[in-house]
Amino acid sequence: MQTWGNLPYAPPYRQRRLSERAAPLAADAVNEGAGASLLAYGNGRSYGDVGVNSGGELLLTRGLDRFIAFDAETGVLRAEAGVLLDEIVRVFLPRGWFLPVTPGTRFVTLGGALANDVHGKNHHVGGTLGCHVPRFELLRSDGARLECSATEHADLFAATIGGLGLTGLITWIDLQLRRVPSPAIAVDNHRFHGLDEFFALNAAAEKTHEHVVAWIDCLAREPRGILMAGNHAETAAATEPAAVPLPPTFSSALQLSVPVMPPFSLINRASLTAFNATYFNRPLPARETKHCLPYFYPLDHVLNWNRLYGRRGFYQYQCAVPKAGQEEATAALLAAIGQSGQGSFLAVLKTFGDAVSPGMLSFPLPGTNLALDFPNGGAPTLALFKRLDAIVAEAGGRLYPAKDACMPPALFRQGYPRLEEFSQHVDPRFSSNFWRRIMA
């Protein structure tokens, strides 16, 4: 079995495809082979082992793909857990509704997004996805179906949001969508040189823009990048379909794809240096109004882009460091990455706000978030991660389980102070490679 990072893992002994008849199917899974652990599996976009259950059973949720109800007055959508964010966007964006929070790809399931309590470019005003989920149903391995909210089964509600699929099977979710005036987004672009300039530009942009993110050149001698700050467009022109055309590569008929996996990584120091120089110096308007999908989902231009890293696969290293000392910690992380000569063509730098998620294991904390992909270079890559782990630990930060494949258990325990409380709500039949690795 391989993850989105194409890292090899031993396969599960069985995969069971669920449908709207999730209750009897899940009951069968519990009754057959009481020693086998269970884990829900959505669209397979977790990078490491949080969605892997070697030797256990995977409950495939993509068959739970129905919209159950939608309140056009309030914008609350009830949908099954296997619905893709892409399906929500395609149905509701033309009707003036959008996701309240979205990660960098729309090809994840709603259940997976809640289980990892995803964040987006608007964390400073919108928090995490869990902040916009008033209710969901959880199916436990003892057959109990529990409607969870802040007032009903509140402990399981908090444990399941960001709970990595370990508290049971999420069957449906109520999601509060948000109104948007059009499919367009108005984006202000700023090139920056140095982290001082980034933090100054970012702080100013967050006061006036809902969505703020930066691309950063991780190999530059001095950190440089492009800050992109966006607001959903409210101009009359932007409401006309012709004014906000969807790029052809976002059409299923013209979708680009990496057809095969090369024997070696196409992402290396030479290709990164060339890409980063081209991307940083490309013609860049100070302001542009465009369709929002390329802004929110830049990598969705190309299907199966993960194959570019070759047969050995790749890791993503995503960390958050607290606001106190964030400049020093971020500089130290980038310096270590630059010295290693390893890195990513899409390196993301942004800040998290003060919003508190209801989830016990939610990743964001007030401070700075850095995310990069690294080709699997074996020992040198793992040695780099140890250096980065030490910087994150010293700063009092944490790593993102949804993207992790080799986090030390001690760093997880340090970074997630509610771990012991969360552990009390783990379903005794649910487990994952990540959980066994961390709790070993």
C-alpha positions as CSV (number, residue, x, y, z in Angstrom):
1,M,0.0,0.0,0.0
2,Q,1.2,3.5,-0.8
3,T,0.2,6.9,0.5
4,W,0.0,10.2,-1.4
5,G,3.7,10.5,-0.7
6,N,4.2,7.2,-2.4
7,L,6.0,5.8,0.6
8,P,5.6,2.0,0.9
9,Y,3.7,0.4,3.7
10,A,2.4,-3.1,4.4
11,P,-1.1,-3.4,3.1
12,P,-4.3,-3.9,5.2
13,Y,-5.6,-7.5,5.3
14,R,-8.9,-6.3,4.0
15,Q,-10.7,-3.3,2.4
16,R,-14.4,-2.9,2.9
17,R,-16.3,-0.5,0.6
18,L,-19.1,1.4,2.5
19,S,-22.2,2.8,1.1
20,E,-25.3,4.5,2.6
21,R,-25.8,1.2,4.4
22,A,-22.8,2.0,6.6
23,A,-24.4,0.6,9.8
24,P,-24.7,-3.1,8.8
25,L,-21.4,-3.0,6.9
26,A,-19.6,-1.6,9.9
27,A,-21.3,-4.0,12.2
28,D,-20.1,-6.9,10.0
29,A,-16.6,-5.5,10.2
30,V,-16.8,-5.6,14.0
31,N,-18.3,-9.1,14.2
32,E,-15.9,-10.7,11.8
33,G,-12.4,-11.1,13.2
34,A,-12.5,-9.3,16.5
35,G,-8.8,-8.9,16.6
36,A,-8.5,-6.8,13.5
37,S,-8.3,-3.0,13.8
38,L,-10.4,-0.7,11.8
39,L,-9.7,2.7,10.1
40,A,-11.8,4.9,7.8
41,Y,-10.1,5.7,4.5
42,G,-11.3,8.5,2.2
43,N,-9.6,9.6,-0.9
44,G,-6.0,8.7,0.1
45,R,-4.6,12.2,0.2
46,S,-2.8,11.9,3.6
47,Y,0.9,12.0,2.9
48,G,2.2,9.7,5.6
49,D,0.8,6.9,7.7
50,V,-2.2,8.6,9.4
51,G,-4.5,6.9,6.8
52,V,-2.6,3.5,6.8
53,N,-3.7,0.4,8.8
54,S,-1.2,-2.3,7.9
55,G,-2.6,-5.7,8.7
56,G,-6.0,-4.3,9.8
57,E,-9.1,-3.3,7.9
58,L,-9.8,-0.2,5.9
59,L,-13.4,1.1,5.7
60,L,-13.5,2.8,2.3
61,T,-15.8,5.8,2.6
62,R,-16.0,7.2,-0.9
63,G,-19.3,5.3,-1.3
64,L,-20.8,7.6,1.4
65,D,-21.2,10.3,-1.3
66,R,-24.7,11.7,-0.9
67,F,-25.8,15.2,-0.1
68,I,-28.5,14.7,2.5
69,A,-30.0,18.1,3.0
70,F,-29.2,21.8,2.4
71,D,-30.8,24.8,4.1
72,A,-30.7,27.6,1.5
73,E,-31.5,30.2,4.2
74,T,-28.7,29.3,6.7
75,G,-26.2,27.6,4.3
76,V,-25.9,24.5,6.4
77,L,-25.2,21.4,4.3
78,R,-25.6,17.9,5.6
79,A,-23.5,15.5,3.6
80,E,-22.1,12.0,4.0
81,A,-18.5,11.7,5.0
82,G,-17.2,10.4,1.6
83,V,-18.3,13.4,-0.3
84,L,-15.3,15.2,-1.9
85,L,-14.8,18.9,-1.2
86,D,-14.6,19.2,-5.0
87,E,-18.2,17.9,-5.3
88,I,-19.3,20.5,-2.8
89,V,-17.6,23.3,-4.7
90,R,-18.9,22.2,-8.0
91,V,-22.5,22.1,-6.8
92,F,-22.6,25.1,-4.5
93,L,-20.1,27.7,-5.8
94,P,-22.4,28.5,-8.8
95,R,-25.2,29.0,-6.3
96,G,-23.2,31.6,-4.3
97,W,-21.8,29.4,-1.5
98,F,-18.3,28.2,-0.8
99,L,-16.4,26.2,1.8
100,P,-15.8,28.2,5.1
101,V,-12.3,26.7,5.2
102,T,-10.4,24.7,2.6
103,P,-7.0,23.1,2.4
104,G,-4.8,23.3,-0.6
105,T,-6.6,20.5,-2.6
106,R,-10.2,19.9,-3.2
107,F,-9.7,16.2,-3.7
108,V,-10.2,15.2,0.0
109,T,-13.3,13.8,1.5
110,L,-15.4,15.8,4.0
111,G,-14.8,13.1,6.6
112,G,-11.1,13.2,6.1
113,A,-11.0,17.0,6.3
114,L,-12.8,16.9,9.6
115,A,-10.7,14.0,11.0
116,N,-7.6,16.1,10.3
117,D,-9.3,19.4,11.1
118,V,-7.9,21.1,8.0
119,H,-7.0,24.7,7.8
120,G,-6.7,27.1,4.9
121,K,-5.4,30.5,3.9
122,N,-8.0,32.3,6.2
123,H,-7.1,30.8,9.5
124,H,-6.6,34.3,11.0
125,V,-10.3,35.0,10.5
126,G,-11.9,31.6,9.9
127,G,-10.1,29.1,12.1
128,T,-10.2,25.5,11.2
129,L,-12.9,23.4,9.5
130,G,-14.0,22.2,12.9
131,C,-15.0,25.7,13.8
132,H,-17.8,25.4,11.2
133,V,-19.2,22.0,11.9
134,P,-22.0,22.2,14.4
135,R,-22.9,18.5,14.3
136,F,-21.9,15.1,12.9
137,E,-22.8,11.4,13.4
138,L,-20.2,9.0,14.7
139,L,-20.6,5.3,14.4
140,R,-18.7,3.4,17.2
141,S,-17.4,-0.1,16.9
142,D,-20.0,-1.3,19.5
143,G,-22.7,-0.3,17.0
144,A,-23.7,3.0,18.7
145,R,-24.7,5.8,16.4
146,L,-24.0,9.1,18.2
147,E,-25.0,12.6,17.1
148,C,-22.2,14.7,18.4
149,S,-22.2,18.5,19.0
150,A,-20.8,21.0,21.5
151,T,-23.7,20.0,23.8
152,E,-24.3,16.3,22.9
153,H,-21.5,13.8,23.5
154,A,-19.3,16.9,23.8
155,D,-16.2,15.0,24.6
156,L,-16.4,12.8,21.5
157,F,-17.3,15.9,19.5
158,A,-14.0,17.5,20.6
159,A,-12.0,14.3,20.2
160,T,-13.3,13.5,16.7
161,I,-12.5,16.9,15.3
162,G,-8.8,16.5,14.4
163,G,-9.0,13.0,15.9
164,L,-7.3,11.3,12.9
165,G,-10.2,8.8,12.4
166,L,-9.5,7.1,15.7
167,T,-12.7,7.7,17.6
168,G,-15.0,5.7,15.1
169,L,-16.5,6.1,11.7
170,I,-17.9,9.6,10.8
171,T,-21.0,8.9,8.7
172,W,-22.4,12.4,8.0
173,I,-21.4,16.0,8.8
174,D,-23.3,19.3,9.1
175,L,-21.1,22.0,7.5
176,Q,-21.8,25.7,7.6
177,L,-21.1,27.1,4.1
178,R,-20.4,30.8,3.6
179,R,-21.9,33.1,1.0
180,V,-19.6,34.5,-1.6
181,P,-20.6,37.2,-4.1
182,S,-19.1,35.4,-7.2
183,P,-16.6,32.7,-8.2
184,A,-13.9,35.4,-8.4
185,I,-11.2,36.4,-6.0
186,A,-9.3,39.7,-6.1
187,V,-5.6,39.0,-5.2
188,D,-2.9,41.5,-4.2
189,N,0.6,40.2,-5.0
190,H,3.7,41.3,-3.2
191,R,7.3,40.1,-3.8
192,F,9.4,40.2,-0.6
193,H,13.0,39.8,0.3
194,G,13.8,38.6,3.8
195,L,11.6,37.4,6.6
196,D,11.3,40.8,8.2
197,E,9.6,42.1,5.0
198,F,7.4,39.0,4.9
199,F,6.1,39.4,8.4
200,A,5.4,43.1,7.9
201,L,3.5,42.5,4.7
202,N,1.7,39.6,6.1
203,A,0.5,41.5,9.2
204,A,-0.8,44.3,7.1
205,A,-2.5,42.0,4.6
206,E,-4.3,40.1,7.4
207,K,-6.0,43.3,8.5
208,T,-7.7,43.8,5.1
209,H,-7.8,40.4,3.4
210,E,-9.5,37.1,4.3
211,H,-7.1,34.8,2.6
212,V,-3.4,35.3,2.9
213,V,-0.5,32.9,1.9
214,A,3.1,33.1,0.7
215,W,5.2,31.0,-1.6
216,I,8.8,31.1,-0.5
217,D,12.0,30.2,-2.3
218,C,13.5,27.7,0.1
219,L,16.9,27.6,-1.6
220,A,17.5,31.3,-1.9
221,R,20.5,32.7,0.0
222,E,18.2,35.2,1.6
223,P,14.5,34.1,2.0
224,R,12.4,35.6,-0.8
225,G,9.0,34.9,-2.0
226,I,5.6,36.2,-3.1
227,L,2.7,37.0,-0.7
228,M,-0.7,36.6,-2.2
229,A,-3.6,38.2,-0.3
230,G,-7.2,37.7,-1.6
231,N,-10.8,38.6,-1.0
232,H,-13.8,37.2,-2.7
233,A,-14.6,39.7,-5.4
234,E,-17.6,41.9,-5.0
235,T,-17.4,44.0,-8.1
236,A,-20.2,43.9,-10.6
237,A,-17.9,42.9,-13.4
238,A,-16.7,39.9,-11.5
239,T,-20.2,38.5,-11.2
240,E,-20.4,38.0,-15.0
241,P,-19.3,34.5,-15.9
242,A,-17.1,35.8,-18.8
243,A,-15.1,37.9,-16.3
244,V,-14.0,35.0,-14.2
245,P,-13.4,32.1,-16.6
246,L,-12.3,28.8,-15.1
247,P,-8.8,27.8,-16.4
248,P,-9.0,24.9,-18.9
249,T,-6.8,22.8,-16.7
250,F,-9.5,22.7,-14.1
251,S,-11.9,21.2,-16.6
252,S,-12.2,17.4,-16.4
253,A,-11.9,17.2,-20.2
254,L,-8.7,19.1,-20.3
255,Q,-7.1,18.2,-17.0
256,L,-3.4,17.8,-17.1
257,S,-1.9,14.7,-15.6
258,V,1.4,13.0,-14.9
259,P,0.8,9.7,-16.6
260,V,3.6,7.6,-15.2
261,M,6.0,7.5,-12.3
262,P,9.6,8.1,-13.3
263,P,12.3,5.8,-11.8
264,F,13.9,8.8,-10.1
265,S,12.7,12.1,-8.7
266,L,12.3,15.0,-11.2
267,I,12.5,17.3,-8.2
268,N,16.1,18.0,-7.4
269,R,18.4,21.0,-6.6
270,A,18.9,21.9,-10.3
271,S,15.2,21.7,-11.2
272,L,14.2,23.5,-8.0
273,T,16.7,26.4,-8.6
274,A,15.5,26.9,-12.1
275,F,11.8,26.7,-11.2
276,N,12.2,29.0,-8.2
277,A,14.0,31.7,-10.2
278,T,11.4,31.5,-13.0
279,Y,8.5,31.6,-10.6
280,F,9.8,34.5,-8.5
281,N,10.8,36.6,-11.5
282,R,7.7,35.9,-13.7
283,P,5.5,38.9,-14.7
284,L,3.3,39.5,-11.7
285,P,0.4,42.1,-11.6
286,A,0.1,44.0,-8.4
287,R,-3.6,43.1,-8.4
288,E,-5.6,40.6,-10.4
289,T,-9.1,39.3,-10.4
290,K,-9.5,35.7,-11.4
291,H,-11.4,32.5,-10.7
292,C,-10.9,31.4,-7.1
293,L,-10.1,27.8,-7.8
294,P,-6.5,28.3,-9.0
295,Y,-5.8,30.5,-6.0
296,F,-7.1,28.0,-3.5
297,Y,-5.9,24.8,-5.3
298,P,-2.7,25.6,-7.2
299,L,-1.6,21.9,-7.4
300,D,-4.9,20.7,-8.6
301,H,-3.9,22.0,-12.1
302,V,-2.1,18.7,-12.5
303,L,-3.5,15.3,-11.5
304,N,-1.1,12.8,-10.0
305,W,1.6,15.4,-9.5
306,N,2.9,13.3,-6.7
307,R,4.4,11.0,-9.3
308,L,7.0,13.7,-10.1
309,Y,9.0,12.6,-7.0
310,G,9.7,9.1,-8.5
311,R,9.4,5.6,-7.1
312,R,11.1,6.4,-3.8
313,G,8.3,8.9,-3.0
314,F,8.5,12.0,-0.9
315,Y,7.8,13.5,2.5
316,Q,6.1,16.6,3.5
317,Y,7.4,18.5,6.5
318,Q,4.7,20.8,7.9
319,C,5.3,22.5,11.2
320,A,3.8,25.4,13.3
321,V,5.9,27.4,15.7
322,P,4.4,29.8,18.3
323,K,4.2,33.5,17.8
324,A,6.7,34.2,20.5
325,G,10.0,33.6,18.7
326,Q,8.4,32.8,15.3
327,E,10.9,35.0,13.3
328,E,13.9,33.3,14.8
329,A,12.5,29.8,14.5
330,T,11.4,30.3,10.9
331,A,14.8,31.7,10.0
332,A,16.5,28.7,11.6
333,L,14.3,26.3,9.7
334,L,14.8,27.9,6.3
335,A,18.6,28.1,7.0
336,A,18.8,24.4,7.7
337,I,16.8,23.6,4.6
338,G,18.9,25.9,2.4
339,Q,22.1,24.4,3.7
340,S,20.8,20.9,3.0
341,G,20.2,21.6,-0.7
342,Q,16.8,19.8,-0.4
343,G,13.4,21.4,-0.7
344,S,10.2,22.0,-2.5
345,F,8.9,23.8,-5.6
346,L,5.8,24.7,-3.7
347,A,6.9,25.9,-0.3
348,V,4.1,27.5,1.8
349,L,4.6,30.1,4.5
350,K,1.7,31.6,6.4
351,T,0.6,32.6,9.8
352,F,-2.1,31.2,12.0
353,G,-4.4,33.4,14.0
354,D,-5.8,33.1,17.6
355,A,-8.9,31.1,16.7
356,V,-9.2,28.0,18.9
357,S,-10.5,24.9,17.3
358,P,-12.9,22.7,19.3
359,G,-10.7,19.7,18.4
360,M,-8.4,18.2,21.0
361,L,-5.6,17.4,18.5
362,S,-6.1,20.3,16.1
363,F,-2.8,21.3,14.5
364,P,-2.8,25.1,14.2
365,L,-1.5,27.3,17.0
366,P,-1.0,31.1,17.0
367,G,2.2,31.6,15.1
368,T,3.8,30.6,11.8
369,N,3.2,27.6,9.6
370,L,5.8,26.3,7.1
371,A,5.2,23.4,4.7
372,L,7.5,21.9,2.2
373,D,7.8,18.7,0.2
374,F,11.1,16.7,0.1
375,P,12.1,13.9,-2.3
376,N,12.9,10.8,-0.3
377,G,16.6,10.9,-0.3
378,G,17.0,8.3,2.4
379,A,19.4,9.0,5.3
380,P,20.2,12.7,4.3
381,T,16.5,13.5,4.3
382,L,15.9,11.9,7.6
383,A,18.9,13.6,9.1
384,L,17.6,17.0,7.9
385,F,14.2,16.2,9.6
386,K,16.0,15.6,12.9
387,R,17.6,19.0,12.6
388,L,14.2,20.6,11.9
389,D,12.5,18.6,14.7
390,A,15.0,20.0,17.1
391,I,14.3,23.6,16.0
392,V,10.5,23.0,16.2
393,A,10.8,21.4,19.7
394,E,13.0,24.2,21.1
395,A,10.5,26.7,19.8
396,G,7.6,24.9,21.4
397,G,6.0,24.0,18.1
398,R,4.4,20.9,16.5
399,L,4.1,18.9,13.3
400,Y,0.9,18.2,11.3
401,P,-0.1,14.5,11.6
402,A,-1.9,14.6,8.2
403,K,1.4,15.2,6.4
404,D,3.7,13.3,8.7
405,A,5.6,10.0,8.1
406,C,8.4,10.1,10.7
407,M,7.6,12.4,13.6
408,P,9.3,11.3,16.9
409,P,6.8,10.3,19.5
410,A,8.3,12.7,22.0
411,L,7.7,15.6,19.7
412,F,4.0,14.6,19.2
413,R,3.5,14.3,23.0
414,Q,5.2,17.7,23.6
415,G,3.2,19.4,20.8
416,Y,-0.2,18.1,21.7
417,P,-0.8,18.7,25.4
418,R,-4.4,17.2,25.3
419,L,-3.1,13.8,24.0
420,E,-3.8,12.0,27.3
421,E,-7.3,13.4,27.4
422,F,-7.8,12.4,23.7
423,S,-6.6,8.9,24.3
424,Q,-9.5,8.2,26.6
425,H,-12.0,8.6,23.7
426,V,-10.2,6.4,21.1
427,D,-12.5,3.6,19.9
428,P,-10.9,0.4,21.1
429,R,-11.2,-1.2,17.6
430,F,-9.8,1.8,15.6
431,S,-6.1,2.3,15.0
432,S,-3.6,3.3,12.3
433,N,0.1,3.0,11.6
434,F,0.5,6.6,12.8
435,W,-1.2,5.9,16.1
436,R,0.8,2.7,16.8
437,R,4.0,4.4,15.8
438,I,3.4,7.5,18.0
439,M,2.1,5.5,21.0
440,A,4.6,2.7,20.8
